[in-house]
Amino acid sequence: MPFLKKLKEFYLLIFTVFIYLFHLPFAVAKSAAGLKWLPDSTGEKTVHSDMSKPEDAINEYSIYDSLRLQWTHLSRQAFEYAKKGFLKLKEQGSILNDSILTIIDFSQPSSQKRLYVLDLKNFKLLINTFVAHGKNSGREWAGSFSNTPRSYKSSLGFFVTGNIYEGKKGYSLRLQGVEPGFNDKAYKRAIVVHGAGYVSQDFINTQGFIGRSEGCPAVPVQEAEPLIDQIKEGSCLFIYSPDSYYLRHSSVLN
């Protein structure tokens, strides 16, 4: 019957329009960014990128904003300098692991978790924990830096992580400084990542800041091994401070 046929065509048209409108937001979201929010093991949402190259992701999108790193107190300036140096070292072929970027932000006091391990390929903050500075770099805040042996001060700048060894400080990771005048004596000074009992919340509760090292970026004992395994063998590590002399003369940033 003509009436039933027209009614059937009308309902088919309505159904087609409904299906189109239902799928439209998903199509737009997929084409707009190539990113998807997925829950991680803790139930929190984490940004995952479909991009195969970390330099594409780090240039195209703001990892800092996507991961809400401002909420973790990471300085945006520290992140931007770290990003710039990472891309330069990767272009030079200086780093082997181009997925991992570690940032130590000495613009924060040691009572805050100022070490960050970022997975650039998957847009994840893997680790955020405490880290010590050298005993002669300052008490709660690190403000004085050196490349000199036995100075007991931290060094600024870009490092490439080396191999693991078991030493007097336990499970440790060697660091190779790549900036002449700022940290290129790090290997000779035995500046390494290692665990230390004085890097803990208990020390903060007692004295207001964590203990200090002989210049090494020491981390909590219980986190040392998984952290070292995550960043070992050729990844980029950047130690930042808003130190005007370093920022003007860094061979990587300038």
DATA-V20354 format. One record per residue. N is the residue number from 0. PHI is phi in radians with two decimals (NA if undefined). BURIAL is 1 if it has 24 or more other C-alpha atoms within 12 Angstrom, else 0. D_CENTER is the distance of its C-alpha to the mean C-alpha in Angstrom with 2 decimals. Layout:
n=N phi=PHI burial=BURIAL d_center=D_CENTER
n=N phi=PHI burial=BURIAL d_center=D_CENTER
//
This chain:
n=0 phi=NA burial=0 d_center=69.04
n=1 phi=-1.02 burial=0 d_center=67.68
n=2 phi=-1.13 burial=0 d_center=66.39
n=3 phi=-1.15 burial=0 d_center=64.40
n=4 phi=-1.13 burial=0 d_center=63.02
n=5 phi=-1.15 burial=0 d_center=61.82
n=6 phi=-1.12 burial=0 d_center=60.33
n=7 phi=-1.11 burial=0 d_center=58.44
n=8 phi=-1.13 burial=0 d_center=57.09
n=9 phi=-1.12 burial=0 d_center=56.00
n=10 phi=-1.12 burial=0 d_center=54.03
n=11 phi=-1.13 burial=0 d_center=52.45
n=12 phi=-1.13 burial=0 d_center=51.33
n=13 phi=-1.06 burial=0 d_center=49.85
n=14 phi=-1.12 burial=0 d_center=47.99
n=15 phi=-1.10 burial=0 d_center=46.56
n=16 phi=-1.10 burial=0 d_center=45.34
n=17 phi=-1.08 burial=0 d_center=43.72
n=18 phi=-1.10 burial=0 d_center=41.82
n=19 phi=-1.10 burial=0 d_center=40.63
n=20 phi=-1.16 burial=0 d_center=39.40
n=21 phi=-1.15 burial=0 d_center=37.67
n=22 phi=-1.53 burial=0 d_center=35.57
n=23 phi=-1.02 burial=0 d_center=34.95
n=24 phi=-1.04 burial=0 d_center=31.80
n=25 phi=-1.22 burial=0 d_center=30.12
n=26 phi=-1.17 burial=0 d_center=31.10
n=27 phi=-1.13 burial=0 d_center=29.86
n=28 phi=-1.09 burial=0 d_center=26.45
n=29 phi=-1.19 burial=0 d_center=26.04
n=30 phi=-1.37 burial=0 d_center=27.19
n=31 phi=-1.26 burial=0 d_center=25.41
n=32 phi=-2.31 burial=0 d_center=21.79
n=33 phi=1.23 burial=0 d_center=21.51
n=34 phi=-2.03 burial=1 d_center=19.06
n=35 phi=-2.43 burial=0 d_center=20.00
n=36 phi=-1.57 burial=0 d_center=19.06
n=37 phi=-2.24 burial=0 d_center=19.51
n=38 phi=-1.25 burial=0 d_center=19.66
n=39 phi=-1.59 burial=0 d_center=17.53
n=40 phi=-1.13 burial=0 d_center=19.19
n=41 phi=-1.62 burial=0 d_center=19.13
n=42 phi=1.61 burial=0 d_center=20.74
n=43 phi=-1.35 burial=0 d_center=17.96
n=44 phi=-1.48 burial=0 d_center=17.39
n=45 phi=-2.23 burial=1 d_center=14.33
n=46 phi=-1.38 burial=1 d_center=14.20
n=47 phi=-2.08 burial=1 d_center=15.13
n=48 phi=-1.90 burial=1 d_center=15.92
n=49 phi=-1.49 burial=0 d_center=19.06
n=50 phi=-1.30 burial=0 d_center=17.96
n=51 phi=-1.51 burial=0 d_center=18.17
n=52 phi=-1.95 burial=0 d_center=16.35
n=53 phi=-1.11 burial=1 d_center=12.69
n=54 phi=-1.19 burial=1 d_center=14.12
n=55 phi=-1.15 burial=0 d_center=16.43
n=56 phi=-1.17 burial=1 d_center=13.98
n=57 phi=-1.21 burial=1 d_center=11.75
n=58 phi=-1.52 burial=0 d_center=15.17
n=59 phi=-1.41 burial=0 d_center=17.04
n=60 phi=-2.16 burial=1 d_center=15.05
n=61 phi=-1.57 burial=1 d_center=12.96
n=62 phi=-1.07 burial=1 d_center=9.75
n=63 phi=-0.99 burial=1 d_center=9.50
n=64 phi=-1.33 burial=0 d_center=12.97
n=65 phi=-1.08 burial=1 d_center=12.96
n=66 phi=-1.56 burial=1 d_center=10.48
n=67 phi=0.92 burial=0 d_center=12.28
n=68 phi=-1.19 burial=1 d_center=9.49
n=69 phi=-1.11 burial=0 d_center=12.52
n=70 phi=-1.27 burial=0 d_center=13.87
n=71 phi=-1.62 burial=0 d_center=11.34
n=72 phi=1.35 burial=1 d_center=12.44
n=73 phi=-1.15 burial=1 d_center=9.39
n=74 phi=-1.12 burial=1 d_center=11.53
n=75 phi=-1.09 burial=1 d_center=11.78
n=76 phi=-1.10 burial=0 d_center=13.12
n=77 phi=-1.05 burial=1 d_center=10.26
n=78 phi=-1.13 burial=1 d_center=8.04
n=79 phi=-1.12 burial=1 d_center=11.21
n=80 phi=-1.15 burial=1 d_center=11.88
n=81 phi=-1.08 burial=1 d_center=8.65
n=82 phi=-1.08 burial=1 d_center=9.49
n=83 phi=-1.07 burial=1 d_center=13.03
n=84 phi=-1.17 burial=1 d_center=12.75
n=85 phi=-1.00 burial=1 d_center=10.80
n=86 phi=-1.14 burial=1 d_center=13.60
n=87 phi=-1.18 burial=0 d_center=16.23
n=88 phi=-1.14 burial=1 d_center=15.49
n=89 phi=-1.15 burial=1 d_center=15.44
n=90 phi=-1.09 burial=0 d_center=18.68
n=91 phi=-1.36 burial=0 d_center=20.15
n=92 phi=1.37 burial=0 d_center=19.51
n=93 phi=-1.43 burial=1 d_center=17.81
n=94 phi=-1.99 burial=1 d_center=15.01
n=95 phi=-1.66 burial=0 d_center=16.19
n=96 phi=-1.73 burial=1 d_center=13.23
n=97 phi=-1.65 burial=1 d_center=12.05
n=98 phi=-1.71 burial=1 d_center=10.08
n=99 phi=-1.87 burial=1 d_center=7.16
n=100 phi=-2.27 burial=1 d_center=4.76
n=101 phi=-1.88 burial=1 d_center=4.27
n=102 phi=-2.15 burial=1 d_center=5.06
n=103 phi=-1.93 burial=1 d_center=8.34
n=104 phi=-1.84 burial=1 d_center=10.14
n=105 phi=-1.43 burial=1 d_center=13.81
n=106 phi=-1.41 burial=1 d_center=15.19
n=107 phi=-1.86 burial=1 d_center=15.14
n=108 phi=-1.28 burial=1 d_center=17.73
n=109 phi=-1.26 burial=1 d_center=17.24
n=110 phi=-1.36 burial=1 d_center=18.57
n=111 phi=-1.90 burial=1 d_center=15.36
n=112 phi=-1.36 burial=1 d_center=12.25
n=113 phi=-2.00 burial=1 d_center=10.16
n=114 phi=-1.93 burial=1 d_center=7.67
n=115 phi=-2.26 burial=1 d_center=4.28
n=116 phi=-1.97 burial=1 d_center=3.60
n=117 phi=-1.90 burial=1 d_center=3.22
n=118 phi=-1.73 burial=1 d_center=6.87
n=119 phi=-1.28 burial=1 d_center=8.05
n=120 phi=-1.29 burial=1 d_center=11.60
n=121 phi=-1.96 burial=1 d_center=11.88
n=122 phi=0.92 burial=1 d_center=9.84
n=123 phi=-2.30 burial=1 d_center=8.52
n=124 phi=-1.59 burial=1 d_center=6.43
n=125 phi=-1.44 burial=1 d_center=7.71
n=126 phi=-2.50 burial=1 d_center=7.81
n=127 phi=-2.46 burial=1 d_center=8.31
n=128 phi=-2.60 burial=1 d_center=11.07
n=129 phi=-1.32 burial=1 d_center=13.38
n=130 phi=-2.63 burial=1 d_center=13.49
n=131 phi=-1.54 burial=1 d_center=16.69
n=132 phi=-2.02 burial=1 d_center=17.84
n=133 phi=-1.14 burial=1 d_center=21.15
n=134 phi=-1.10 burial=1 d_center=24.39
n=135 phi=-1.68 burial=1 d_center=25.75
n=136 phi=-1.54 burial=1 d_center=22.78
n=137 phi=2.55 burial=1 d_center=23.82
n=138 phi=-1.58 burial=1 d_center=24.34
n=139 phi=-1.32 burial=1 d_center=22.10
n=140 phi=-1.98 burial=1 d_center=20.47
n=141 phi=-1.60 burial=1 d_center=19.52
n=142 phi=-2.31 burial=1 d_center=21.66
n=143 phi=-2.28 burial=1 d_center=23.19
n=144 phi=-2.31 burial=1 d_center=21.68
n=145 phi=-2.71 burial=1 d_center=23.42
n=146 phi=-1.94 burial=1 d_center=23.54
n=147 phi=-1.58 burial=1 d_center=26.86
n=148 phi=-1.02 burial=0 d_center=27.69
n=149 phi=1.09 burial=0 d_center=28.71
n=150 phi=-1.41 burial=0 d_center=27.40
n=151 phi=1.00 burial=1 d_center=25.24
n=152 phi=-2.06 burial=1 d_center=22.71
n=153 phi=-1.31 burial=1 d_center=19.02
n=154 phi=-1.96 burial=1 d_center=18.24
n=155 phi=-1.62 burial=1 d_center=16.03
n=156 phi=1.90 burial=1 d_center=14.49
n=157 phi=-1.69 burial=1 d_center=13.02
n=158 phi=-2.22 burial=1 d_center=13.53
n=159 phi=-2.01 burial=1 d_center=13.90
n=160 phi=-1.24 burial=1 d_center=13.87
n=161 phi=-1.94 burial=1 d_center=17.41
n=162 phi=-1.66 burial=0 d_center=19.56
n=163 phi=-1.62 burial=1 d_center=20.05
n=164 phi=-2.61 burial=0 d_center=23.17
n=165 phi=-1.85 burial=0 d_center=25.03
n=166 phi=-2.12 burial=0 d_center=26.17
n=167 phi=-1.18 burial=0 d_center=27.67
n=168 phi=-1.79 burial=1 d_center=24.38
n=169 phi=1.47 burial=0 d_center=23.98
n=170 phi=-1.10 burial=1 d_center=21.29
n=171 phi=-2.36 burial=1 d_center=19.42
n=172 phi=-2.23 burial=1 d_center=17.18
n=173 phi=-1.28 burial=1 d_center=18.39
n=174 phi=-2.17 burial=1 d_center=16.49
n=175 phi=-1.95 burial=1 d_center=18.05
n=176 phi=-1.29 burial=1 d_center=17.78
n=177 phi=-1.97 burial=1 d_center=18.46
n=178 phi=-2.06 burial=1 d_center=19.66
n=179 phi=-0.98 burial=0 d_center=23.36
n=180 phi=1.52 burial=0 d_center=24.45
n=181 phi=-1.97 burial=1 d_center=21.09
n=182 phi=-2.64 burial=1 d_center=19.70
n=183 phi=-1.26 burial=1 d_center=21.81
n=184 phi=-1.75 burial=1 d_center=23.71
n=185 phi=-1.04 burial=1 d_center=20.82
n=186 phi=-1.14 burial=1 d_center=22.27
n=187 phi=-1.13 burial=0 d_center=25.72
n=188 phi=-1.37 burial=1 d_center=24.64
n=189 phi=1.05 burial=1 d_center=23.11
n=190 phi=-1.42 burial=1 d_center=19.75
n=191 phi=-2.37 burial=1 d_center=17.89
n=192 phi=-1.53 burial=1 d_center=15.43
n=193 phi=-2.68 burial=1 d_center=17.86
n=194 phi=-1.49 burial=1 d_center=18.80
n=195 phi=-2.60 burial=1 d_center=21.09
n=196 phi=-1.13 burial=1 d_center=23.35
n=197 phi=-1.42 burial=1 d_center=23.06
n=198 phi=-1.75 burial=1 d_center=19.43
n=199 phi=-2.80 burial=1 d_center=20.41
n=200 phi=-1.16 burial=1 d_center=21.43
n=201 phi=-1.06 burial=0 d_center=25.00
n=202 phi=-1.13 burial=0 d_center=24.66
n=203 phi=-1.12 burial=1 d_center=23.31
n=204 phi=-1.11 burial=0 d_center=26.24
n=205 phi=-1.45 burial=0 d_center=28.63
n=206 phi=-2.14 burial=0 d_center=27.78
n=207 phi=1.62 burial=0 d_center=25.21
n=208 phi=-2.73 burial=1 d_center=22.39
n=209 phi=-1.41 burial=1 d_center=21.15
n=210 phi=-1.19 burial=1 d_center=22.87
n=211 phi=-2.10 burial=1 d_center=22.08
n=212 phi=-1.81 burial=1 d_center=21.85
n=213 phi=-1.60 burial=1 d_center=23.66
n=214 phi=2.21 burial=1 d_center=20.66
n=215 phi=-1.39 burial=1 d_center=18.27
n=216 phi=-1.41 burial=1 d_center=14.84
n=217 phi=-1.34 burial=1 d_center=16.52
n=218 phi=-2.22 burial=1 d_center=15.08
n=219 phi=-1.00 burial=1 d_center=17.24
n=220 phi=-0.97 burial=1 d_center=19.73
n=221 phi=-1.22 burial=0 d_center=19.42
n=222 phi=-1.83 burial=1 d_center=15.68
n=223 phi=-1.08 burial=1 d_center=15.90
n=224 phi=-1.12 burial=1 d_center=17.19
n=225 phi=-1.11 burial=1 d_center=14.97
n=226 phi=-1.16 burial=1 d_center=11.79
n=227 phi=-1.07 burial=1 d_center=13.57
n=228 phi=-1.10 burial=1 d_center=14.77
n=229 phi=-1.28 burial=1 d_center=11.44
n=230 phi=-1.93 burial=1 d_center=10.25
n=231 phi=-1.12 burial=1 d_center=13.87
n=232 phi=1.04 burial=1 d_center=16.04
n=233 phi=1.71 burial=1 d_center=14.72
n=234 phi=-1.68 burial=1 d_center=10.97
n=235 phi=-1.63 burial=1 d_center=9.47
n=236 phi=-2.22 burial=1 d_center=8.54
n=237 phi=-2.16 burial=1 d_center=9.06
n=238 phi=-1.82 burial=1 d_center=11.05
n=239 phi=-1.94 burial=1 d_center=12.05
n=240 phi=-2.58 burial=1 d_center=15.28
n=241 phi=-1.31 burial=1 d_center=17.54
n=242 phi=-1.53 burial=1 d_center=19.96
n=243 phi=-1.08 burial=0 d_center=22.33
n=244 phi=-1.12 burial=0 d_center=23.65
n=245 phi=-1.08 burial=1 d_center=20.38
n=246 phi=-1.12 burial=1 d_center=19.36
n=247 phi=-1.41 burial=0 d_center=22.88
n=248 phi=-1.99 burial=0 d_center=23.19
n=249 phi=-1.04 burial=1 d_center=19.92
n=250 phi=-1.26 burial=1 d_center=21.01
n=251 phi=-1.53 burial=1 d_center=17.76
n=252 phi=-1.47 burial=1 d_center=17.49
n=253 phi=-2.07 burial=0 d_center=21.29
//
